[in-house]
Amino acid sequence: MTPSEITMLALGLAIGSQSTTVLHAYWASKDAQRSAAAARAARRRAAGDRYFTSLRLYQMQQRTGARR
């Protein structure tokens, strides 16, 4: 191989490794966004479940006349 070919090979390897690093950083940020969205949805679901559970308990207490 000529010196210019060796230089181009080294440059290609360096550019390729940096491109891969940037791509992995992008994928990691997208994974973090998806995880945050899933956590928000789970938090909302849990809040809704708590609300409906307390609502059912309240309705049952009203029907039976139970008091605390």
Solvent accessible surface area in square Angstrom, and as a share of the most:
residue,aa,sasa,rsa
1,M,159,0.71
2,T,72,0.42
3,P,110,0.69
4,S,75,0.48
5,E,87,0.39
6,I,94,0.48
7,T,78,0.45
8,M,128,0.57
9,L,95,0.47
10,A,57,0.44
11,L,88,0.44
12,G,43,0.41
13,L,119,0.59
14,A,53,0.41
15,I,109,0.55
16,G,35,0.34
17,S,65,0.42
18,Q,128,0.57
19,S,62,0.40
20,T,67,0.39
21,T,92,0.54
22,V,104,0.60
23,L,81,0.40
24,H,102,0.45
25,A,63,0.49
26,Y,118,0.45
27,W,128,0.45
28,A,60,0.47
29,S,52,0.34
30,K,71,0.30
31,D,73,0.38
32,A,61,0.47
33,Q,108,0.48
34,R,148,0.54
35,S,71,0.46
36,A,45,0.35
37,A,45,0.35
38,A,60,0.47
39,A,52,0.40
40,R,106,0.39
41,A,38,0.29
42,A,46,0.36
43,R,151,0.55
44,R,169,0.62
45,R,151,0.55
46,A,42,0.33
47,A,45,0.35
48,G,26,0.25
49,D,91,0.47
50,R,160,0.58
51,Y,131,0.50
52,F,108,0.45
53,T,77,0.45
54,S,63,0.41
55,L,58,0.29
56,R,141,0.51
57,L,93,0.46
58,Y,120,0.46
59,Q,79,0.35
60,M,108,0.48
61,Q,44,0.19
62,Q,84,0.37
63,R,181,0.66
64,T,106,0.62
65,G,47,0.45
66,A,48,0.37
67,R,176,0.64
68,R,259,0.95
